[in-house]
């Protein structure tokens, strides 16, 4: 029957592409000349299916690992060192600089050059002296280093015999040799590999009567005085099929035909269990040619590997998830969070948290710490807004800045914070915007009218583009406009403010929110709901200690962490932004009641946290929305809707306008005009005589 061969299946290990990337960037650069690489293979194996009597034949794999390049591999006297129980296969790598070059490369010419090398090795005697060259292969690649995608195509050139070889049925080694001979052959093969370098291991000679093993170049010596039936050609067979030998035999038969004019030979297919000295799976058969035909020119050759679709074409290895450091950072960041969900918090909605777009108004101490905590929760989209520059006092308190950021007048805080956040974690989409927030009681000049209007428009746009807004500024009035926009657009607003040793962290409600039925409760208030005066200019005429944020150094980190944890808890509450305020048990501030625990995956969700560092104590407080609030009341929102920027301009020019709109002015006047007449007779009731 016609002798057919089990073709190679390429198996490129991921570390090989990493080494190729390093070589391309640091060594090859634009050099696209051919490079030598060293592959390896092992003998074929069949794997038993658990619970069944059947077995599965593994593919004949030719592998490339991280030691494929000569610079990465210890070199033996006659070849490269390979993993244990494997056999070498030298190859040629052609790495192109562009995908266009990869597509347009003259593959036929490259393939034929390798065929010529193999034929030259056979005709010159090199193949007999170093038979691993019979396994020469070609690898064409293009490495897309931006996307870590690798396009590649293997060719395993094999000379085509004319006429073709035929064979009888393959038999187990135990059918041709006695048990003693098999054991002796196993020992001789082991001794052979210990004696000669790895380039000799894949091909060898066996003498029938004493199962002696020798190199191909020792043909005349080992078979001196022997009959033809004593000759057995052996090779490490990567095939695991019962009826077909592996691809390396094709070029070995070409060598036999040319050098020793062989037309009939017994072939030993070595198939061993690595590390167990078991060759019982090996096969024997006889290969024959009908007639000897002298070969005077290079034979035709075949060997291009088919792709995953079974067609002649290149393959693609997309290793971005494994090799891109940013992707590795993504995996590392996500892993710790996912571990929490495995056992501790099965209901943790990590995707919801990660997808939340956060706007940080203020890139100072609070802003830096909030951003770092958001990164810890895997938040991918963070925008900073600030109009100041980094000063020399900032880096020690604000972890997203360093000394270099203070030089030459200081860098813009927002952009610098975003850039340094990306250095911490390249996977974050961090943006910095340098702009001011118009404030009540801070008049806008005629020249500044257009700029103020643009700032308001830009701020409204940012609110539309984000899901959660953090108010982290250092003045009360700077929080007013964001509070109004948060109530108007029904956005999550988290507020954090610092004193010397106290802090406030709170979540804003959604104004009067008449659309929602709160039952016996009421909507939660905002930062301004407890005030009966409008926010006004608190920045002018301040002494140095009032101009700087004077707080205990650890306070901002505590408050920032509380603010981020409040956001995450809110995202896990079924009622979302309208979630009611949870309060701890009055007898023990650390023990929440059972109903509160059921409302949120992460536990309590308070309205306000007031912290007192001097006593190391936190109080959970809730406050209702005030119908005359200068920020979130209906009258303010309606005035903003109807008048737009004109309304805001009135507030910027004179903060008292807020009191007029909300009715606070009238309420104060009524209180002052209240006539408290006391009856003189009633006064006598409190005389000393009584």
PyMOL commands that set and color helices and strands:
alter all, ss='L'
color gray80, all
select helices_A, chain A and resi 14-28+70-72+99-104+107-124+126-129+131-135+173-175+179-195+198-200+216-222+228-230+248-259+320-323+325-343+350-354+365-376+403-406+413-424+449-465+477-489+544-547+555-571+576-578+594-599+634-643+645-653+656-662+664-672+680-684
alter helices_A, ss='H'
color red, helices_A
select strands_A, chain A and resi 5-6+9-12+35-41+46-48+55-57+61-64+87-96+137-144+149-159+166-167+171-172+203-207+212-214+231-236+245-246+264-270+283-288+301-304+315-318+357-361+381-386+429-434+468-471+492-498+502-507+608-612+617-621
alter strands_A, ss='S'
color yellow, strands_A
deselect
rebuild
show_as cartoon
